Amino acid sequence: IGHSRAVAHTLIAKGDGHDGGGHGTELVNADGMHFLGDESQKNVRQSAAAGERTAEAEFLQAQLRFTAEDNMDTKSILEELLLKRSQQKKKMSPNNYKERLFVLTKTSLSYYEYDKMKRGSRKGSIEIKKIRCVEKVNLEEQTPVERQYPFQIVYKDGLLYVYASNEESRMLQAGSWEITFAFTPSTELAIVSSLAGEIRGNPHLLIKYHSGFFVDGKFLCCQQSCKAAPGCTLWEAYADLHIAVGEEKHRGPTFPERLLKIPRAVPVLKMDAPSSSTTPPQYDSNSKKSYDSQPTVNIRYIPREDCPDWWQGKEGAFMVRNSSQMGMYTVSLFSKAVNDKKGTVKHYHVHTNAENKLYLAENYCFDSIPKLIHYHQHNSAGMITRLRHPVSTKANKVPVSVALGSGVWELKREEIALLKELGSGQFGVVQLGKWKGQYDVAVKMIKEGAMSEDEFFQEAQTMMKLSHPKLVKFYGVCSKKYPIYIVTEYITNGCLLNYLKSHGKGLETSQLLEMCYDVCEGMAFLESHQFIHRDLAARNCLVDSDLSVKVSDFGMTRYVLDDQYVSSVGTKFPVKWSSPEVFHYFKYSSKSDVWAFGILMWEVFSLGKQPYDLYDNSEVVVKVSQGHRLYRPQLASDTIYQIMYSCWHEAKKRPTFQQLLSAIEPLREQDKP
């Protein structure tokens, strides 16, 4: 049977040009040998008509089905003559360029010798599933005309540089190959976008790539000397091509049909609500009418002014709904993280593993959907963003802002007198205020449009949950009109970084150590309550009148259930305070906070110097990845430097904040009189 199946793969159907009777259809293999003759064909047709399939008929139909499926995978999507650079897999391999005929199918990208308009022997092949990145490459200096349109194919076993011949070639291939990008490819990106359509959903896609060529043993973009070194440039296409575990991978209709097709199963996810003056139509899940193969969606339109949460397009708005597959659920999630002003909706299927546990991301399984949702409200775990705002179909749901406004945290604006400006930040100015005529407070004024409502309430709600002597106290908010106020305790001496620069020379080493200990105490509290700060630095700590230091700026803080938070694509982060796992993989944990604490200790003992002051951000990424660390500040003893250096080990080898407290404590005792 194995031999027969192989033969069946080469079957060719021939007709005699007559309908009905006569010789019928003859099946031969590529060698011209008869595989199934006229009489057998006649028997097959008669048996099928009578409902009495013979074993021979079943076998033939199975082979033809296999043949059709295999043909779909091996059918050429595009054949194009391109210039290929040698991969130089061996150190002594020459660096040369040869024209090759590239053939793209659903399963592979192969290249062949090509001479006198004929395809020659195959010289190499890359499995589509092994491709990790396809992107253009920056031109080298003095590039010849024939190499003006380069792109790279990064795959599991190597790196391939290929050159299109001209603009027309790229644009032709953009129209010929399957496109899944929701934009019109430019001249440089057309061929790249086209091949990317075939690698969507591949495992181990790169988040970062190298924008320069690998020449003379190093990348021109970042000077790294290893071909397998982590990329230095964010790959913008990653967000479109990456499919999180739990999201179904499929190859649907080609562009533009794919882009114009509206998902039928989730009409509730439309971004425009109907006018409230019309009667909201109700859709009964028991009705025979459906948006998919099964009537599984119970929908109610939500009038805009009654329940604005979903229609305002909130980042991380989500709903759990019945899937188009009977008995399954889907989490639909809204995000603006993919450079789309209108936002996009991603759908993640809730899967069940062999132990009957539920998951969206395979490594995080739960006994119930509520537990699954609770976890992903704090961790995106590979999804486009975390689940932030549940979308209700009940029109009388109270928005978060109203709930907060009616609680004890809403302060009366008229009770706060603004006295003077203390400084300014990303979202507005900070003013010294007097609350109820007697209490000094700091008022962070959020100007309209500078911070989303989501970010504002995220910071306020985080601060509500945290209370510790070494954390800045939160008093409340004024959220009923702009500018919004976040009201906290007033810390007399202001920002630690500025204080070190202006007063650091007058401080004793013991005082510097005490400042570090204060910060470590606050961070140990966050660590014990499973909070990650994610932006710990001297600029985000405040110095009180007694020189005690408190941790502030909780805008990036996350509560996590497993001490690890995978940030969404596109998140901004402070590179010089970030650990390697953050700038390579966007993975935050208490251990990445420990790394930042080591940098903060360095800031304190260098009296406010800029870390890595001789390098820009991209150079810092390269240097740190290669093992370089900050030098010992002059005011830090060897023992103190060993403590800060321990914060810069690999994540598993870094101490916890509690262990850091234990390490610093004996040094404090030595300095006491």
Secondary structure, 3 states (H helix, E strand, C coil): CHHHHHHHCCCEEECCCCCCCCCCCEEECCCCCEEECHHHHHHHHHHHHHCCCCHHHHHHHHHHHHHHHHHHHHCCCEEEEEEEECCCCCCCCCCCEEEEEEEECCCEEEEEEEECCEEEEEEEEEEHHHEEEEEECCCCCCCCHHHCEEEEEEECCEEEEEEECCHHHHHHHHHHCCCCCCCCCCCCCHHHHHHHHHHCCCCCCCCEECCCCEECCEECCCCCCCCCCCCCEECCCHHHHCCCCCCCCCCCCCCCHHHHCCCCCCHHHCCCCCCCCCCCCEECCCCCCCCCCCCCCCEECCCCCCCHHHHCCCCCEEEEEECCCCCCEEEEEEECCCCCCCCEEEEEECEECCCCCEECCCCCEECCHHHHHHHHCCCCCCCCCCCCEECCCCCCCCCHHHHHHCCCCECCHHHEEEEEEEEECCCCEEEEEEECCCEEEEEEEECCCCCCHHHHHHHHHHHHHCCCCCECCEEEEECCCCCEEEEEECCCCCEHHHHHHHHHHHCCHHHHHHHHHHHHHHHHHHHHCCEECCCCCHHHEEECCCCCEEECCCCCCEECCCCCEECCCCCCCCHHHCCHHHHHHCEECHHHHHHHHHHHHHHHHCCCCCCCCCCCHHHHHHHHHCCCCCCCCCCCCHHHHHHHHHCCCCHHHCCCHHHHHHHHHHHHHHHCC
